[in-house]
Amino acid sequence: MILYHAISSYQLLQSMVHKLLYHKSKKAILLTTNFLVEKFPIHSKMYSLFFDEVVVYHSHEIKGQEKLDLLDNTNDYFTRFFEKEKINLDDLDHIFVSCAHSFFGIYLINIKKNFIFMEDASGLLSRPEILMNIEKKLFLAKHEISESFGLYNGDNELILEKYCNLQVQLPGFKDSKAVHIDIVKSLDLLLPNELEIVLNFFGVDHINFDENSMLILTQHFANLGIMSFEDQILIYQLLVDYFSLDYKVIFKLHPDDLMYYNLLFPESVSLKGKFPAELLPYAFKNPPKAALTVSSTAINNIGDQFERKIIFDNNFENEFKKIHRYYTALKFLDLLSYSNRKIYSYGVNEAIMKNLINYSDLNLYNRSLYELSNINDISNNCIVVLDKHDCDVNENIDIIKCIKKLDSNSVLLFLNSHEDYWFYSLESKKLLLDMIPITINKTANAKDIYQDLESETIYIYTKNEEVKKMITESEFKRELENTGISLGVEKKTQDELRIKVLEGILEATEKRLLHYIKLNKELASKIENKM
Amino acid sequence: MIKKIKDKMFYYAVERNPHILQEYQQYRWNNEELHRKHRLKSWLYLGNLNFKHRLLKIPSEVTLHKLPEKRVRLPYLQGAESNLLKRKPPHIFARDLLSYDVISFDIFDTLVLRPLDDPRALFMILGEKHNYLDFSNIRINAEVQARDNAAVLKGNREVTIFDIYEIIEKRTGINKDYGVQIELETEIDLCFANPYMLRVFNILRAQGKRIIATSDMYLHESMIRKILNKCGYIGFEEVFVSCDYNCSKRDTNLYKIALKKIGDFNKVVHIGDNYVPDIESAQKVGIDAIYYKNVNDAGRQYRTEGMSDLVGSAYAGIVNAHLHNGIKEYDPYYEYGFIYGGLYVFGYCNWIHEYVKKNKVDKVLFLSRDGDIYQKVFNNLFNDVPNEYVFWSRIANTKYTADVNRDDFLTRMITHKAINVIDITVEDLLKSLNLSTLEKRLLDFGLRKEEIINKGNVKQLENLLIENWDVVIERYMGENEVLEDYFINVIGESKKVAVIDVGWLGTGAMGIKHLVEEKWKMNCEVKSLVAASASWSRAANINELMKNQTETYMFSRFYNRELFDSHLNTNKNTNNVYFELFTQACYPSFAGFDVNSNFEFDIPEVENYDVIKKIHQGIMDFSTMYNEFFENHSYMYNIPGYDAYLPFRMVTRNVEFFRRFFSETAFSRGVGADYTNQRTETIGDILNKVNL
């Protein structure tokens, strides 16, 4: 007898396929949570085609704010649970655990039981920080236990093997316990009738796509506590507005995603069913031309189906609101017709840059982007898009030195997305007077919008007077239909420009002042405590 | 049969008397567990209520007509009020409903909200539409009578809106159909989607769930559907309304009908805000039920009492709906603006607008820094009055009118420094006044420049200035030309301007009046409008008030005296400080022009800017909402100054609110500051100083 533990649709698929391919004749138990059987009801007879028994535990019944309490409660819960279900873990030949950092994984480590680790989703074994960040927000004590037990990366010695897709791990990833399993390729190994059963279980219909379609694989950010529901709406509105172009948009919802895309994007299509994206190749006759995802692991498995892949990593979850700054900076490069010049970047989100360059409406397609790791690498005759957060004093000094030594062919575009004016120092404030502030205005075109309307400012530095003139005389407008706003940069008179520069200096000074007020308070408090 | 008897008993023991109904419902909401285990206790409590309300005729605390409150209400102090109920985020609430086949929603106060804390306030608005005195009372009585008639004729108390207006037609002559049409139109106009439930609804729809609505109501299904559609709820499988079926949720029969129609083999859940019909009755017929606490019940105890009926209901309705629907949690600063400042700023701006229209004022001048938020709200509401933002301040006023206001100059610049929380040296003071040339005369008056100004030496310092008044005048009057040019530019061709300030004596406007009308003779009349007038010296501006040179919105020495007295007599004269928190701005106070004609500013309280932005956002949001809700009922904009002040009076009933949330907020009470050390007082300093 064997036991599979699975709590997501992907993990369920993984368990089913593994069972059919490698343990067809063995009796198998599926251990899962109430959340999964809500999506795929337990009364469905379909389970019996794969598993001899399905047992359901209620993870929300395990409570405890402190690690020790939580461990005790987990132990108690599963001891009673398996007694009630009359399951003796010692009788099992193998235990396959997807989502090892679940309560069940913790329980197994606690009772010193060996098991086989199955990757949560493809590519995650080498990217455990993604899971850790989510778990930290959802349940801190549980996260701390999972981390100390080595359950995110499967480092615990009780773990015998780690089943994962080795081809989509981070470059250079090595693990002696790793065993390669590619779920998509494994599906091809199933007998036709077995495959049909799997597809039926998940309710996968054959769908005819408009050839000129873009598939968006969604994530359930709000459910995971990664962002608010409003921000989840905004992130997809922005992506559709910037990247869908003439494509017909098709949403493939993450099985746990509750978003009402059909209401938010009336022109789009939302695929029915809560199936893992890995089954998509069996759903469409002609795959859509493009696919877009943010932090979706499924693209690792099915990416080769699409001509155009617009992929954002999980950093985008924190940085998507800065996209207007990126777009505006690149739009200015577009307007300035720097068609043959290399674009360098420093401290920016590379995926946003690359995707905007290649897949938005900018005329910068296929332009190469070079990432600089050191400010001192900025040389003459270059175009650099820069951003920085929490820069140290040295970086501040370096960038000022760098600005001073640049020739007139160079253009620096400061996104200033953290509004910390890291390129400003009191001693060299005249430099800011030479920078051209580009104010990005946002005006609402709809009533219910999720985008704030506060204007944003990026700064462009160049010594070239002709370029300066071109910048100040450039303007553009961009409708973001789904976001419900118009984005625009307008020409400015010299007076307006000067006011904007002074406002920038004032804001930079205020930031610095705030910093010193904070330091002063901390110092005063320390002195008071000592007295 | 037994059920019918029980229903009848419940009707006579509870429902028939609104005082009993109100208190019994409250009791049941709060003691669900106790009621389940000890029914006898509930019956005893009910017996007691009948004794109190029927025999002794003691009214309930919360009654139909809002009788005066016995209990003093206090602001919520534990943090943000919007965090009080700790509702699940709507997508989590929706997720928990996914295991059901059919989801049933109550309609009013669950799916749909009104910008009124009591549905009966809507009848007052109907009174205005019908131009009929006391229509509200007629409407309430007609419904009671219609229900009584139904009980006799049909054996139940279900009525339709037509039954109600049939009675109204008889009593008033208002055509029945017209009356129904007006009430429905008004409901459609005022009702708005509960943003929390709209999100839940949209999620459920997207998940392909079957959704129905169930309501005990006198409006027919078709009417209810119009309201739901207007609110953005599209896609109900069924809408069950009690008046269409002659039975109700309360008596469970409406649920039974619904179950039969949708198929009672389904797993059904009902969500509603009224405990007995939405929870208990649903559970009786095997429907799972989820209680969604009524937003007005959640916020009622924190809303101020004593406001006029309609404005009070609108104010409380908007605040309760916004803070307690559960879609978002705000912070205490935003809420300070939204709950306690929004109504006043909105009301004041409307009052200014009315004043300038009536008095043919050409231009409105909003004085810095109070005018910052006033102007934003004003321009958000109106676009037909030219207005300017004018850099002015107490310190500027004191300097530039020093030639005619020596006492004011000495009091603000010198005397107040001796009672300041922060120690200021003689040298710093002279420097801040640009009068360092007087340092050489200090010894003549027994002063040293490093001395801290205090009650012991303040007289000598005053004498120094009095004896050298020509130096003072020369210093400030020299900047007058720049100032004149500035005002010529601001005033333009206007022949009459209104100067807007928060208060308290209208000194700023009076100073400008002196300069514009008398000194520069600009052929322009200057009127002073202040939100309120109050001063330690109570009759300081009595002449200006009596001559209508200074007009006040909320109170003054001879207008709304109760407010004037309570403002001055509570919290040891610190109420002005808390009140002015609404109207700070994210830049420093104007201090005048320097010798090169450049603008000079006071110390920037950078550490306040984040707080100020949040307060302003709260004020702005309230104003926008109030404006949008009542744009078809513009008379609702006329918020009496008395009402506008009451939310603030409530929050100042307990200064703990300010100690808890604003202790670190910088606040400069006097003019001029400690330039050397760049310090200003904080609210915490002020509270400590007066032992509050």
Interface residues (C-beta under 8 A of the other chain):
Chain A: E38 A222 N223 F229 L258 M259 Y260 Y261 N262 L263 S270 K272 E510 L513 L514 I517
Chain B: P89 P90 H91 I92 A94 R95 L98 S99 R199 N202 I203 R205 A206 Q207 G208 P604 V606 E607 Y609
